[in-house]
């Protein structure tokens, strides 16, 4: 499945909300911060579509070449496994140095395990 532009978490305010109010999962090669999005938060985004932001710092990963490689690999992992993310979640993936060396299959397993720990959305209220 394609990684569409509306799946990018771009606004600094949205990223800050995920970081400050979200929950954290440690996956060794990367860290996942997640927060369920309000239904009325952003009308431009389809309600069930997950959004993601990928971050790699110089201190944790290294120079620009290493940071970009780690971010590309994490974006690809999200793209391949986005169907596992519960509907309406915003994710922030923070790369660590291992994200550039761990095989993509292993990154996928770690991402799958992290998605399994995110609870499903609450059921819709019945009228």
Buried (B, 14 or more C-beta within 10 A) or exposed (E): EEEEEEBEBEEEEBBEBBBEEBEEBEBEBBBBBBBBBEEEEBEEBEEEBBBBBBBBEEEBBBEEEBBEBBBBBBBBBBBBBBEBBBEBBBBBBBBBBBBBEBEEEBBBBBBBEBBEEBEEBEEEEEE
